[in-house]
């Protein structure tokens, strides 16, 4: 089976990325619990260690960089749990991914729906 053609600027979430990001996605899933969100806020590094995040994943968490989190194997649906802790929504994530402001990203979505 051949690999799909790459899409410039896009990280394809495939089996390889799923394996790479398992610990990161598992940690983000844990944020469904308010107690876990509080534990993360109290000591981010210890919380990341609890799930075995690697150096690339920990740095992306520290920098709050969605593109780096995706490159580190993060799935946007799980990353939305992390973004919620920061007070961000999916439109904030989309804006980061496209390099736009949130308002410009929202306007683009509205224009695309016409």
N, C-alpha and C positions, 0 to 999 in steps of 0.2 A: 504494500500500500504506500503510495507516494504522499509526501507531505503537501499540504495545501500551499498555494502560492502566497507569499507574504503580502500583507497589506501595509504599505508604508505608514509608519507612525502608530501601528497597532500591535499590541501584544495579544496573540491568539491564546485564549485559555483552553488548552488541550490537556491531554493526559499528563504530559511532561510538566506543564505548569501546575497542574493539580497536585502532583507529587511534591514538586518544589515548594508549593505554598501551603501544604497540609497544616503545618503547625500554626502558621499565621492565620489561616482561615478558621482553624479550630479555636484559636484565641478570640478572634472577632465574633464567632458564634457565641462564645461564652458571655458576651456583653448583652445577651438577652436578659440576663439577671442583673437587677439593680445592685445587689451586693458585689457582684464581680466588677461592675463599672466603678464602684467606689474603691474597691481594692486596687484597680488599675490606677485610678487618680492618685491614690496615696503613695504608690511606689511602682511607677511604670516599669522600671528595669527589672525589678523582682518579678513582676507579673509576667513580663515577656520571657524571663528565665523559666518560669513555671511551665511554659508551653514549649520551651526549647527553640525559640526563634534564633535564627542565625544572625551574623553581624550585619548583613545586607538588610534583613528585615527589621532589625532593631534600629538601624540608622534611619530607615524610611519612616518608622514610627516616630522617632525623635524629631525628624524634620517635618512630619505631617504632610509628606509628599505622596499624593495618590498615584502618580505615574510610577514612582519608584516602588510603591507597594504592589502595584500590578506587575511590574517587572520582576518583583521578588516572589511572584506566584499568587498574589492576592486576587480573589474573585470579587468583582465590584459589589455583588449582593452581600457578601460578608463584610466587605470594607465599609459598607453603609452603616453597619453597627458601630464601627470605630468612629466614623464621621459623626454619628449622633452624639457621642460623648463630647465632641468638640463643638457641638451646636451647628454642625453643617448638615445640609440635606443633599439629595441626589443632584439637584441643579448646581450646587456648589462643586460637587465632584465632576460633573460634566464640564463646568467652566474651567476647572483645573486641567482636565484632560484635553480640552481644545485650546487652552492658552488664552481664554477670553475672560472678561469680567462676568460676574453672574448676570448682571442686567443685559449685557450683550448676548449671552447664551440664551437667556429667556426670550429675548426678542427674536433670535434665530429660530427657536422652537415654535414661536407663534407664527412667524412668517412661513415656516415649513408646513404648518397646518392649514394654510389658506388654500 
